[in-house]
Amino acid sequence: MNTVKSLPLDIKLMNRVASALFGLLALMLVGVVLAWVMRLPMFNIRGVSVVGDVVHYNALTLKANVIPRLHGTFFTLDVEAARQVFEDMPWVRQAVVRRDFPNRLLVQLQEHQAVAYWGAEGDSRLVNSYGEVFDANLGELEKDDLPRLNGPEGQSAQVLAMHRTLQPLLTPMDLTLDQLEETPRGGWRAQLDTGTVLELGSGSTPELVARIERFLKTVTQATSRYNRTVEQLASADLRHTDGYAIRLNGVSTLDGNDIKKR
């Protein structure tokens, strides 16, 4: 009966070390090959497919403006960095970027929908439908008859919400809220499309709504007493607790005060 002699321990260790080294070398070789393949020019990003409700951009404009700013191939591209590049485009609010084998990107874009101007007269910033302020080329606006909102930095969403609350109250009288401003002290000032300036004062939304409603119920009577229309109002101060005061174009009082309506 033949017996198989076991190898000495040192020989076994040498064989295991050699096997491990060969395995490690093979992995390194595979890694080098993969790294070389991943950087082949054939995998350079060459095109962009765009999905989403996009008005200001298409695949061609994005390819021309974005791809030169991307670094890496299909395999090595930093997708998060690519997303930031897309979101740096003026009209882009949000971008979701995915790889599209072998050398394209699939990008889902959400554009800003401009609903108002933001800031003092002449400021070119815009407010989107979420109340966020953004910069864009005003020449690319689909409509330029947007209201102008203003207020402390960071309050754009609050000012837009107030505009959305007050405008429906004016619509039945064919009046448009052209400008709305929240002052640094928390007061509100508005201007209608007729040029009428409304001093709304401070307070909660229900309080401002109540003042507007009180004003609208009787303003036609107040202006008609002086043979004027609502459109001929120069200003109205709604901050009085027991009524409001108005100024009419072409009408003055003996003592120089506003005409008060209770």
Backbone bond lengths (Angstrom), bond angles and torsions (degrees), N, CA, C in turn:
res aa  C-N    CA-C-N  psi(-1)  N-CA   C-N-CA  omega(-1)  CA-C   N-CA-C  phi
1 M - - - 1.460 - - 1.519 109.06 -
2 N 1.370 115.19 122.81 1.456 119.83 -178.94 1.524 110.23 -84.31
3 T 1.270 115.35 140.71 1.461 120.17 177.16 1.517 108.37 -115.83
4 V 1.345 115.84 138.42 1.465 121.68 179.27 1.513 108.68 -89.07
5 K 1.321 112.73 120.60 1.454 116.69 179.80 1.527 109.56 -77.20
6 S 1.301 115.23 133.28 1.475 119.05 176.61 1.503 109.80 -75.54
7 L 1.351 114.50 145.76 1.449 119.88 -179.30 1.519 109.96 -69.92
8 P 1.284 114.37 150.05 1.463 117.40 176.25 1.521 110.47 -59.87
9 L 1.312 115.83 155.20 1.456 121.32 -176.27 1.514 111.88 -61.17
10 D 1.342 117.18 -38.82 1.455 119.08 -178.08 1.532 111.47 -67.03
11 I 1.350 115.95 -33.59 1.473 119.23 177.64 1.525 110.08 -68.37
12 K 1.329 116.20 -41.49 1.467 119.75 178.20 1.522 111.06 -60.08
13 L 1.325 115.77 -43.64 1.472 119.63 -179.73 1.518 111.24 -63.32
14 M 1.356 115.46 -40.50 1.461 119.32 179.21 1.522 111.53 -63.77
15 N 1.354 116.21 -41.47 1.472 120.17 178.67 1.532 111.46 -62.88
16 R 1.349 115.03 -41.70 1.465 118.83 -179.25 1.535 110.42 -66.60
17 V 1.312 116.19 -42.31 1.458 119.73 179.21 1.517 110.60 -63.18
18 A 1.357 115.55 -41.60 1.458 119.29 179.23 1.528 111.08 -63.25
19 S 1.333 115.78 -42.79 1.480 119.55 178.49 1.520 110.94 -62.08
20 A 1.343 115.52 -42.42 1.462 119.17 179.57 1.521 111.10 -64.23
21 L 1.329 116.67 -40.39 1.458 120.02 179.52 1.520 111.57 -65.70
22 F 1.348 115.87 -41.88 1.463 119.25 177.79 1.535 110.87 -63.51
23 G 1.345 115.07 -40.63 1.468 118.84 177.97 1.510 111.88 -63.60
24 L 1.350 116.22 -43.46 1.457 120.74 178.85 1.522 110.93 -64.02
25 L 1.323 116.10 -40.77 1.460 120.31 178.34 1.525 111.10 -62.89
26 A 1.352 114.98 -40.82 1.469 119.03 178.93 1.534 110.84 -63.49
27 L 1.349 116.11 -41.65 1.472 119.60 178.41 1.515 111.12 -64.16
28 M 1.336 116.36 -41.49 1.456 119.82 178.50 1.523 111.13 -63.13
29 L 1.334 115.31 -39.26 1.459 119.39 178.82 1.527 110.93 -64.88
30 V 1.327 115.29 -43.45 1.476 119.48 177.40 1.525 110.13 -61.75
31 G 1.348 116.60 -42.59 1.451 120.59 179.31 1.516 112.42 -61.29
32 V 1.341 116.18 -41.61 1.464 120.10 178.96 1.521 110.47 -64.21
33 V 1.327 115.86 -42.97 1.466 119.88 179.32 1.531 110.61 -62.82
34 L 1.350 116.20 -44.54 1.466 119.88 -179.98 1.532 110.94 -63.42
35 A 1.332 115.78 -42.51 1.461 118.96 178.96 1.520 111.02 -62.37
36 W 1.327 116.58 -37.64 1.466 120.35 178.20 1.526 110.88 -67.27
37 V 1.355 115.82 -43.80 1.464 120.26 -180.00 1.525 110.40 -63.56
38 M 1.347 116.82 -42.26 1.466 120.99 -176.76 1.520 112.53 -63.13
39 R 1.319 116.72 -21.92 1.461 120.61 -178.36 1.526 113.40 -103.52
40 L 1.311 116.72 9.36 1.459 119.53 178.59 1.525 110.23 -64.13
41 P 1.327 118.28 141.41 1.476 121.50 -179.67 1.517 113.58 -56.08
42 M 1.325 117.52 -26.95 1.460 119.56 -179.10 1.527 112.57 -63.94
43 F 1.348 116.63 -17.90 1.464 120.38 179.59 1.524 112.79 -101.45
44 N 1.336 118.12 5.71 1.464 120.71 173.68 1.525 109.77 -62.05
45 I 1.328 117.15 139.67 1.461 121.04 -179.51 1.527 109.03 -65.46
46 R 1.314 116.27 121.33 1.463 121.28 -174.87 1.529 113.72 -120.51
47 G 1.308 117.53 -11.18 1.460 118.47 -177.08 1.514 112.24 -154.07
48 V 1.331 115.05 162.75 1.457 122.17 -179.04 1.520 108.66 -133.42
49 S 1.315 116.39 130.85 1.464 121.59 172.38 1.519 107.64 -107.08
50 V 1.326 116.33 127.72 1.463 121.40 -173.92 1.517 110.17 -111.29
51 V 1.321 115.70 132.43 1.463 121.33 173.38 1.523 107.64 -126.88
52 G 1.311 115.67 158.83 1.457 120.71 -178.56 1.511 110.70 115.51
53 D 1.329 115.06 171.73 1.466 121.39 -179.56 1.526 108.09 -82.76
54 V 1.326 116.53 86.71 1.460 122.47 -172.76 1.528 109.68 -111.79
55 V 1.319 116.50 128.19 1.463 122.60 -179.21 1.526 111.35 -110.83
56 H 1.309 116.70 -42.11 1.462 121.05 -170.95 1.524 113.74 -91.38
57 Y 1.326 118.35 -9.41 1.455 120.55 -178.02 1.519 110.37 -134.97
58 N 1.320 115.08 156.75 1.457 121.82 169.76 1.520 107.51 -139.73
59 A 1.333 116.15 179.30 1.460 120.01 -175.95 1.526 112.12 -60.25
60 L 1.328 117.80 -36.04 1.455 120.45 -177.40 1.531 111.75 -69.48
61 T 1.343 116.80 -45.22 1.463 118.92 -179.70 1.523 110.98 -67.35
62 L 1.319 117.19 -36.96 1.457 119.93 178.64 1.527 110.65 -67.86
63 K 1.329 115.94 -39.73 1.461 119.11 178.56 1.520 110.14 -61.13
64 A 1.325 116.91 -41.93 1.457 120.40 -177.40 1.525 111.93 -70.86
65 N 1.334 117.58 -34.69 1.456 120.64 -173.52 1.526 114.44 -96.08
66 V 1.320 116.98 -24.39 1.464 119.62 -173.16 1.520 113.25 -104.66
67 I 1.322 117.44 -46.96 1.466 120.40 -173.61 1.531 112.94 -54.98
68 P 1.347 119.52 -40.38 1.472 117.77 177.54 1.527 113.70 -60.70
69 R 1.333 117.53 -18.69 1.466 120.85 -178.65 1.528 112.64 -96.00
70 L 1.343 117.01 -1.61 1.457 120.42 179.16 1.522 110.41 -90.20
71 H 1.314 116.20 147.26 1.458 121.29 -178.65 1.528 109.34 -125.17
72 G 1.334 115.60 129.36 1.450 119.94 178.89 1.511 112.96 110.80
73 T 1.312 115.21 173.55 1.459 122.38 179.15 1.522 109.76 -102.78
74 F 1.314 116.07 -173.81 1.460 121.32 177.41 1.529 110.74 -51.63
75 F 1.333 117.09 -38.60 1.462 121.46 -175.46 1.527 112.64 -86.00
76 T 1.330 117.47 -33.76 1.461 120.05 -171.74 1.524 113.74 -100.87
77 L 1.312 117.54 -5.85 1.463 120.81 -177.70 1.527 111.07 -61.18
78 D 1.319 117.13 134.51 1.460 123.15 173.04 1.536 107.47 -82.18
79 V 1.327 116.16 104.65 1.468 120.67 -174.49 1.526 111.24 -64.25
80 E 1.326 117.31 -36.52 1.464 120.36 179.70 1.523 110.53 -65.48
81 A 1.333 116.57 -41.72 1.467 119.88 177.13 1.526 110.60 -65.39
82 A 1.340 116.49 -37.54 1.468 120.22 177.91 1.524 110.58 -64.24
83 R 1.324 116.83 -40.17 1.467 119.96 177.76 1.521 110.72 -59.60
84 Q 1.332 116.68 -41.99 1.459 120.37 179.96 1.517 111.51 -64.27
85 V 1.332 116.77 -36.75 1.465 120.38 178.19 1.527 110.05 -61.93
86 F 1.322 117.02 -43.59 1.470 120.19 178.94 1.524 110.58 -65.49
87 E 1.329 117.15 -40.88 1.460 119.98 -177.06 1.523 112.08 -74.29
88 D 1.318 117.69 -12.46 1.461 120.57 174.07 1.529 111.84 -77.96
89 M 1.334 117.48 -12.04 1.459 120.59 176.75 1.534 109.01 -68.20
90 P 1.337 118.37 140.66 1.465 121.93 -168.98 1.525 115.94 -52.12
91 W 1.327 118.80 -44.17 1.462 120.14 -173.39 1.526 113.42 -94.49
92 V 1.312 118.43 -0.10 1.463 121.10 -175.27 1.525 110.08 -88.06
93 R 1.317 116.40 121.64 1.463 121.08 175.91 1.515 110.95 -89.28
94 Q 1.311 116.72 -41.41 1.468 120.78 -175.56 1.514 109.53 -150.47
95 A 1.325 116.25 141.59 1.469 121.38 179.05 1.518 109.73 -134.42
96 V 1.320 115.52 139.28 1.466 122.44 172.34 1.518 106.32 -119.10
97 V 1.335 117.12 120.20 1.465 122.42 -172.71 1.524 109.92 -112.85
98 R 1.326 115.10 130.18 1.464 121.02 176.01 1.527 109.11 -130.64
99 R 1.329 115.66 150.43 1.459 120.33 175.30 1.527 109.99 -76.59
100 D 1.323 115.50 144.64 1.469 121.77 178.22 1.532 106.91 -129.85
101 F 1.326 116.24 101.09 1.470 122.51 -172.85 1.539 111.22 -57.94
102 P 1.350 118.07 138.78 1.475 126.42 7.07 1.527 114.32 -101.62
103 N 1.336 119.44 -12.89 1.469 118.36 -173.20 1.529 112.43 -151.95
104 R 1.341 117.05 35.95 1.459 120.63 -179.69 1.523 110.23 -131.38
105 L 1.320 114.28 166.12 1.453 121.03 174.19 1.524 108.91 -119.88
106 L 1.313 115.94 140.64 1.462 121.95 172.77 1.523 106.65 -106.14
107 V 1.333 116.57 117.50 1.459 121.20 -172.59 1.523 109.45 -121.71
108 Q 1.322 115.07 125.15 1.461 120.68 173.83 1.524 107.43 -101.21
109 L 1.326 116.01 118.13 1.457 121.30 -175.26 1.527 111.54 -109.98
110 Q 1.315 114.65 143.40 1.465 121.34 167.87 1.521 106.61 -120.36
111 E 1.312 116.68 119.90 1.449 120.52 -178.66 1.530 111.24 -90.55
112 H 1.333 114.58 155.90 1.467 119.83 170.84 1.526 108.69 -66.91
113 Q 1.318 116.56 136.81 1.459 121.79 170.75 1.529 107.63 -106.16
114 A 1.317 116.30 104.71 1.459 120.72 -176.31 1.528 110.43 -68.84
115 V 1.341 116.37 127.22 1.468 120.57 178.83 1.521 112.04 -120.58
116 A 1.345 117.56 -11.24 1.466 120.11 -179.18 1.522 109.26 -165.13
117 Y 1.342 114.66 159.22 1.457 120.62 167.96 1.533 107.47 -83.89
118 W 1.338 115.52 156.08 1.464 118.47 178.20 1.526 109.78 -127.06
119 G 1.326 115.11 137.27 1.456 120.88 176.01 1.514 112.31 104.29
120 A 1.324 114.86 -176.13 1.464 120.76 -179.70 1.524 109.96 -68.45
121 E 1.313 115.65 165.75 1.461 121.48 -179.60 1.528 109.62 -54.29
122 G 1.331 116.33 130.21 1.448 121.14 -178.26 1.514 113.83 98.02
123 D 1.324 117.89 -17.46 1.466 121.32 177.14 1.527 108.63 -69.70
124 S 1.317 117.30 134.05 1.461 121.23 -173.83 1.520 113.75 -96.16
125 R 1.328 117.21 5.93 1.460 119.16 178.77 1.528 110.80 -74.58
126 L 1.338 114.80 157.41 1.458 121.31 -177.40 1.523 110.39 -126.44
127 V 1.328 115.04 162.24 1.467 121.78 174.81 1.525 107.58 -117.73
128 N 1.344 115.99 132.47 1.458 118.76 178.51 1.528 110.85 -91.14
129 S 1.311 116.26 -178.47 1.461 121.19 -174.79 1.521 112.94 -68.03
130 Y 1.340 117.40 -12.46 1.465 121.84 176.77 1.533 111.33 -95.34
131 G 1.322 116.62 1.82 1.453 119.61 -178.37 1.513 113.44 81.63
132 E 1.325 117.15 17.00 1.465 121.50 -179.66 1.523 109.93 -95.89
133 V 1.319 116.38 139.92 1.467 121.92 178.83 1.522 109.04 -87.09
134 F 1.332 116.67 136.60 1.459 120.72 177.76 1.517 109.60 -147.01
135 D 1.334 115.15 162.96 1.467 121.99 178.79 1.521 109.51 -106.07
136 A 1.313 116.42 139.74 1.466 121.00 177.43 1.525 108.21 -161.00
137 N 1.317 114.97 167.86 1.460 121.29 177.58 1.531 109.00 -75.23
138 L 1.338 115.88 115.44 1.464 119.43 -177.60 1.522 111.81 -63.71
139 G 1.328 117.14 -23.13 1.457 119.89 178.11 1.520 113.02 -68.08
140 E 1.332 117.11 -13.45 1.456 120.91 -179.65 1.526 112.76 -98.18
141 L 1.332 116.54 5.86 1.464 119.64 178.18 1.525 110.36 -65.28
142 E 1.321 115.89 138.37 1.467 120.05 176.42 1.521 110.49 -72.13
143 K 1.312 117.48 -33.42 1.467 122.57 175.83 1.521 107.32 -140.42
144 D 1.344 115.70 139.18 1.458 119.12 -175.87 1.524 113.37 -108.91
145 D 1.342 117.57 2.14 1.461 120.14 179.63 1.532 110.25 -90.81
146 L 1.316 115.67 51.60 1.454 121.25 -178.43 1.526 110.01 -88.84
147 P 1.333 118.17 150.15 1.460 119.57 174.52 1.525 110.42 -68.62
148 R 1.318 116.44 160.22 1.464 120.79 176.09 1.529 108.53 -109.80
149 L 1.321 114.87 125.03 1.455 121.89 178.39 1.522 109.02 -110.89
150 N 1.316 115.69 152.05 1.458 119.65 179.03 1.522 108.71 -153.54
151 G 1.315 114.77 155.38 1.451 119.96 179.61 1.509 110.54 169.86
152 P 1.315 117.11 -178.63 1.464 120.70 177.57 1.524 110.88 -59.86
153 E 1.329 115.88 150.44 1.460 119.98 178.06 1.524 110.10 -57.94
154 G 1.319 115.28 136.92 1.458 120.52 -179.92 1.515 113.98 89.47
155 Q 1.348 117.60 -2.67 1.468 120.86 -177.71 1.525 112.52 -107.93
156 S 1.319 117.54 14.65 1.464 120.02 -175.70 1.531 112.26 -61.85
157 A 1.332 117.38 -38.95 1.467 119.96 -179.86 1.523 110.66 -65.36
158 Q 1.337 116.94 -38.65 1.461 120.92 179.48 1.528 110.95 -66.90
159 V 1.326 116.61 -40.90 1.466 120.19 -179.85 1.531 110.30 -67.25
160 L 1.337 116.45 -40.59 1.462 119.11 177.76 1.525 110.90 -63.78
161 A 1.326 116.79 -41.06 1.471 119.99 178.72 1.529 111.04 -61.68
162 M 1.334 116.33 -39.60 1.465 119.13 178.70 1.534 110.43 -66.19
163 H 1.320 116.90 -41.13 1.467 120.14 177.79 1.527 110.38 -59.80
164 R 1.321 116.38 -43.28 1.465 120.52 -179.64 1.520 111.68 -66.61
165 T 1.321 116.94 -24.52 1.463 120.56 178.47 1.526 111.37 -80.84
166 L 1.331 116.31 -40.74 1.463 120.02 -173.34 1.531 113.59 -83.14
167 Q 1.328 118.23 -33.99 1.464 120.16 -175.80 1.532 113.10 -57.37
168 P 1.340 119.72 -44.56 1.481 118.40 179.66 1.527 113.35 -60.39
169 L 1.333 118.18 -24.80 1.461 120.29 178.13 1.523 110.89 -69.89
170 L 1.333 117.39 -30.09 1.462 122.57 -177.20 1.526 113.26 -88.86
171 T 1.322 116.49 -23.20 1.468 121.21 -174.89 1.529 113.52 -56.19
172 P 1.345 120.79 -42.96 1.475 119.63 -179.88 1.523 113.95 -58.44
173 M 1.329 117.85 -22.00 1.460 121.05 178.49 1.529 111.13 -100.42
174 D 1.332 116.71 14.24 1.471 122.81 179.23 1.530 111.61 58.33
175 L 1.315 116.16 35.59 1.455 121.56 176.69 1.523 109.34 -108.41
176 T 1.326 115.51 144.65 1.460 120.90 -178.62 1.516 109.66 -121.71
177 L 1.313 115.81 136.25 1.453 122.07 178.39 1.527 108.19 -83.70
178 D 1.319 116.11 95.19 1.468 120.80 -176.00 1.519 112.37 -75.39
179 Q 1.333 116.96 -37.40 1.464 120.81 -178.06 1.518 109.76 -137.74
180 L 1.322 114.85 143.97 1.462 120.36 176.22 1.520 107.87 -144.74
181 E 1.327 115.11 128.95 1.459 119.78 -176.96 1.525 110.51 -131.62
182 E 1.322 115.31 135.54 1.458 121.09 169.16 1.527 107.11 -99.64
183 T 1.313 116.79 121.57 1.459 120.36 -177.21 1.524 110.31 -77.17
184 P 1.329 117.72 163.44 1.470 119.94 179.29 1.524 113.56 -57.90
185 R 1.326 117.48 -25.02 1.463 120.64 179.70 1.523 113.07 -91.79
186 G 1.305 116.89 5.83 1.461 119.68 176.40 1.513 114.93 91.27
187 G 1.327 117.71 8.30 1.456 120.10 175.49 1.521 111.00 -86.03
188 W 1.327 115.62 168.40 1.457 120.60 -177.58 1.522 110.20 -126.33
189 R 1.331 115.37 137.49 1.462 122.21 177.81 1.525 107.90 -133.83
190 A 1.329 116.81 135.96 1.461 120.88 -177.35 1.522 110.13 -130.08
191 Q 1.319 115.00 159.50 1.468 120.98 172.72 1.512 108.43 -136.08
192 L 1.339 115.68 131.80 1.458 121.01 -179.38 1.525 110.22 -87.89
193 D 1.326 115.53 168.66 1.464 119.64 178.90 1.518 112.19 -66.01
194 T 1.330 117.20 -15.95 1.468 121.50 176.73 1.526 111.61 -81.51
195 G 1.324 117.36 -7.58 1.460 121.63 -176.12 1.512 113.04 96.46
196 T 1.315 117.84 -8.23 1.463 122.07 -179.83 1.525 110.81 -64.82
197 V 1.331 115.45 130.25 1.459 121.41 176.84 1.523 108.58 -97.50
198 L 1.339 116.05 129.01 1.458 121.66 179.09 1.521 109.33 -112.78
199 E 1.323 115.87 122.35 1.460 121.08 172.52 1.530 106.79 -93.88
200 L 1.328 115.72 108.91 1.462 120.42 -173.19 1.526 112.74 -93.74
201 G 1.318 117.13 -20.05 1.458 119.97 -178.96 1.515 112.13 79.35
202 S 1.310 115.76 -171.25 1.468 121.58 -179.30 1.523 109.48 -103.57
203 G 1.318 115.28 173.17 1.456 120.16 179.52 1.504 111.88 132.96
204 S 1.312 115.52 -178.89 1.455 121.65 -179.69 1.525 110.30 -76.67
205 T 1.317 115.73 168.10 1.466 120.22 178.32 1.526 112.01 -58.29
206 P 1.344 119.49 -46.86 1.476 119.02 178.01 1.524 112.59 -58.99
207 E 1.331 118.30 -34.83 1.466 120.87 179.58 1.524 110.78 -67.44
208 L 1.321 116.79 -41.49 1.468 119.85 178.28 1.523 111.01 -67.28
209 V 1.320 116.43 -39.05 1.464 120.64 178.05 1.527 109.79 -61.86
210 A 1.324 116.46 -42.63 1.469 120.11 -179.44 1.528 110.74 -62.45
211 R 1.339 117.68 -39.63 1.466 120.72 179.22 1.529 111.31 -65.42
212 I 1.313 115.97 -43.10 1.473 119.78 178.93 1.524 110.28 -62.93
213 E 1.321 116.50 -45.28 1.468 119.92 -178.65 1.525 111.18 -63.27
214 R 1.325 117.12 -41.08 1.475 120.42 177.60 1.521 110.64 -62.32
215 F 1.299 116.26 -41.34 1.465 121.83 179.45 1.528 111.17 -63.84
216 L 1.327 116.29 -46.97 1.458 120.02 -175.83 1.530 112.86 -67.97
217 K 1.328 117.30 -28.26 1.461 120.20 -178.32 1.531 112.78 -66.72
218 T 1.340 117.24 -29.88 1.464 119.48 -172.25 1.519 114.32 -123.61
219 V 1.339 118.69 -3.89 1.460 119.38 -173.81 1.524 112.38 -65.16
220 T 1.321 117.91 -32.32 1.468 119.84 178.64 1.522 110.54 -64.29
221 Q 1.345 116.33 -41.34 1.468 119.81 177.23 1.526 110.79 -64.18
222 A 1.321 116.34 -41.19 1.467 120.34 -177.28 1.518 111.68 -64.74
223 T 1.302 118.15 -42.15 1.468 120.46 -179.10 1.519 111.74 -74.69
224 S 1.326 117.62 -34.90 1.471 120.02 -177.57 1.527 111.64 -67.58
225 R 1.322 117.99 -25.19 1.477 120.92 177.78 1.521 110.85 -61.56
226 Y 1.311 117.14 -24.01 1.473 121.65 -179.38 1.530 110.81 -113.03
227 N 1.342 114.61 22.78 1.471 121.00 178.89 1.528 112.01 55.30
228 R 1.302 114.80 41.94 1.446 121.01 178.31 1.535 108.83 -126.59
229 T 1.326 114.64 162.99 1.459 120.11 176.39 1.523 109.22 -107.59
230 V 1.301 115.51 169.98 1.465 120.45 178.68 1.526 110.17 -60.19
231 E 1.324 116.45 -34.23 1.465 120.68 -179.25 1.528 112.23 -65.10
232 Q 1.354 117.61 -17.32 1.461 121.31 -178.88 1.524 112.82 -95.28
233 L 1.316 116.13 10.70 1.461 120.80 174.85 1.523 109.57 -70.28
234 A 1.318 116.86 129.08 1.466 119.84 173.73 1.518 110.32 -83.33
235 S 1.330 116.28 -42.76 1.463 119.88 179.60 1.516 109.45 -161.07
236 A 1.315 114.81 163.74 1.463 121.66 175.67 1.523 108.13 -145.83
237 D 1.325 115.30 131.75 1.457 121.42 179.49 1.528 107.86 -106.87
238 L 1.310 116.51 109.50 1.461 121.23 -175.82 1.517 112.26 -97.43
239 R 1.318 117.20 11.31 1.467 120.05 -174.50 1.528 113.11 -81.47
240 H 1.334 118.20 -6.85 1.459 121.03 179.28 1.521 110.21 -73.08
241 T 1.314 116.42 139.87 1.468 120.10 -177.77 1.520 112.40 -74.63
242 D 1.329 117.29 -25.71 1.466 119.84 -175.32 1.527 112.63 -110.33
243 G 1.322 118.41 15.50 1.457 120.63 179.42 1.517 110.24 159.79
244 Y 1.332 115.76 -148.45 1.457 120.29 178.24 1.523 108.93 -151.84
245 A 1.321 115.64 161.72 1.462 121.57 179.64 1.519 108.77 -117.97
246 I 1.339 116.38 142.12 1.461 120.07 -178.12 1.521 110.51 -128.65
247 R 1.314 115.57 154.94 1.453 122.75 169.78 1.528 107.26 -121.45
248 L 1.319 116.48 131.63 1.450 122.03 -179.17 1.526 109.97 -109.92
249 N 1.299 115.48 139.27 1.457 119.40 175.99 1.525 109.89 -62.55
250 G 1.339 117.27 125.78 1.454 121.12 178.02 1.505 115.20 83.57
251 V 1.343 117.46 5.00 1.468 120.56 179.97 1.520 108.39 -125.34
252 S 1.331 117.21 131.30 1.454 121.46 176.57 1.518 108.53 -131.89
253 T 1.322 115.94 157.36 1.463 120.97 178.55 1.513 108.83 -104.06
254 L 1.365 116.71 161.12 1.462 121.16 -176.40 1.519 112.28 -61.95
255 D 1.353 116.97 -38.09 1.458 119.24 -177.50 1.521 113.08 -93.93
256 G 1.358 117.23 2.14 1.473 120.14 176.45 1.514 113.98 81.94
257 N 1.319 118.55 1.70 1.451 120.78 179.45 1.520 111.71 -84.82
258 D 1.313 114.80 167.14 1.457 119.29 174.52 1.518 110.48 -67.52
259 I 1.341 115.28 156.77 1.455 121.19 172.05 1.525 106.97 -79.87
260 K 1.332 116.04 124.59 1.460 119.12 -176.59 1.531 111.48 -102.74
261 K 1.315 114.89 138.39 1.452 120.65 178.17 1.512 107.87 -124.22
262 R 1.325 114.94 126.14 1.467 119.85 179.40 1.510 110.82 -101.90
